[in-house]
């Protein structure tokens, strides 16, 4: 019953971002034959792909970088334990954005989605120059807090 109610919320209150997510999902299914899909406890669909360059949460759809394939494609040497931990952290962070979507509903793309996208896409040089973590920005810091991620732990 809970998953059914969440599904209704995804496709009503979160309709705009779920629709955008559906469009991206269809596109990813066409261009990426190596996607990994998993139904999450909140009823949303986790899609791991390397075609987006990072993670993104859009209503019903949670997109996450497939770190295992990324490591193989880029000859990155990483232990299995560290890979699993980093993948879990990335997936949980994106699920934090999903919770933000539940909170803001139709305003999510304006309040969280667009600022997060601009921060990721346009401020890499600024972050490097000023030694600021990507997760410092309010959208990312809040998603981590929701997900119970503490990045101060090394």
C-alpha positions in Angstrom: 0.0 0.0 0.0 2.9 2.4 0.9 4.6 1.9 -2.5 1.3 2.5 -4.3 0.8 5.8 -2.4 4.4 6.8 -3.2 3.8 5.9 -6.9 0.7 8.2 -6.9 2.7 11.0 -5.3 5.5 10.5 -7.9 3.0 10.9 -10.8 0.9 13.7 -9.3 2.7 16.0 -6.8 6.0 15.3 -8.5 4.6 15.0 -12.0 6.8 17.6 -13.7 10.1 16.1 -12.6 8.9 12.6 -13.1 8.0 13.4 -16.7 11.4 15.0 -17.3 12.9 11.9 -15.7 10.8 9.6 -18.0 12.1 11.5 -21.1 15.7 11.1 -19.9 15.1 7.4 -19.0 13.8 6.7 -22.5 16.8 8.4 -24.0 19.2 6.5 -21.8 17.5 3.2 -22.7 18.1 4.0 -26.4 21.8 5.0 -26.1 23.0 2.8 -23.2 22.8 -1.0 -23.4 24.7 -1.3 -20.1 22.2 0.3 -17.8 21.5 -1.2 -14.4 18.0 -0.8 -13.0 16.7 -1.4 -9.5 13.5 -0.6 -7.7 14.3 1.4 -4.5 12.4 1.0 -1.1 10.5 4.3 -1.8 9.2 2.8 -5.0 11.4 4.9 -7.3 13.5 3.5 -10.1 17.3 3.7 -9.7 19.0 3.8 -13.1 22.8 3.5 -13.1 24.4 4.7 -16.3 27.6 6.3 -17.5 25.9 8.4 -20.2 25.0 11.4 -17.9 28.4 12.0 -16.4 27.0 12.1 -12.8 23.9 11.6 -10.8 20.4 13.2 -11.1 17.1 12.7 -9.3 14.0 13.5 -11.2 10.8 12.3 -9.4 10.3 8.6 -10.0 13.7 8.3 -11.6 17.0 8.3 -9.8 20.0 8.4 -12.1 23.4 7.5 -10.8 26.8 7.0 -12.3 27.7 3.3 -12.6 31.0 3.4 -10.8 32.0 -0.2 -11.6 31.7 0.4 -15.3 33.3 3.9 -15.0 36.3 2.4 -13.2 36.7 -0.3 -15.9 36.3 2.1 -18.8 38.8 4.6 -17.3 41.3 2.1 -15.9 40.7 3.2 -12.3 42.1 0.9 -9.7 39.7 0.7 -6.7 39.1 -2.0 -4.2 35.7 -3.7 -4.3 34.8 -2.5 -0.8 35.6 1.1 -1.6 33.7 0.9 -4.9 30.6 -0.5 -3.1 30.8 2.2 -0.4 31.2 5.0 -3.0 28.3 3.6 -5.1 26.1 3.4 -2.0 27.0 7.0 -1.0 26.2 8.3 -4.5 22.9 6.4 -4.7 21.8 7.6 -1.3 22.8 11.2 -2.1 20.5 11.1 -5.2 17.7 9.6 -3.1 18.2 12.6 -0.8 17.3 14.7 -3.8 14.2 12.5 -4.3 13.1 13.5 -0.8 13.6 17.1 -1.7 11.3 16.5 -4.7 8.6 15.2 -2.3 8.9 18.3 -0.3 8.8 20.8 -3.1 6.7 19.0 -5.6 6.2 21.1 -8.7 8.7 23.7 -7.5 11.5 21.1 -7.2 13.0 21.9 -10.6 13.3 25.6 -9.8 14.3 25.4 -6.1 16.6 22.3 -6.3 17.0 20.9 -9.8 18.1 24.0 -11.7 20.5 25.4 -9.1 22.0 22.0 -8.6 22.5 21.5 -12.3 24.1 25.0 -12.7 26.4 24.4 -9.7 27.6 21.1 -11.2 27.9 22.3 -14.8 29.2 25.9 -14.5 31.2 26.2 -11.3 33.8 23.6 -11.4 36.6 26.1 -12.0 35.3 28.3 -9.2 35.2 25.3 -6.8 38.7 24.3 -7.7 40.1 27.8 -7.4 38.5 28.4 -4.0 38.9 24.8 -2.8 35.2 24.4 -2.2 33.6 21.0 -2.2 30.8 20.2 -4.6 28.8 19.2 -1.6 29.1 22.6 0.0 26.2 24.0 -2.1 22.9 24.1 -0.3 21.1 21.6 -2.6 23.9 19.0 -2.2 24.6 19.6 1.5 20.9 19.1 2.2 20.6 16.0 0.1 23.5 14.5 2.0 21.9 15.4 5.3 18.6 13.8 4.3 20.6 10.7 3.2 22.6 10.6 6.5 25.9 11.1 4.7 28.7 12.8 6.6 31.5 13.9 4.2 33.7 15.2 7.1 34.6 11.5 7.8 37.7 10.5 5.9 
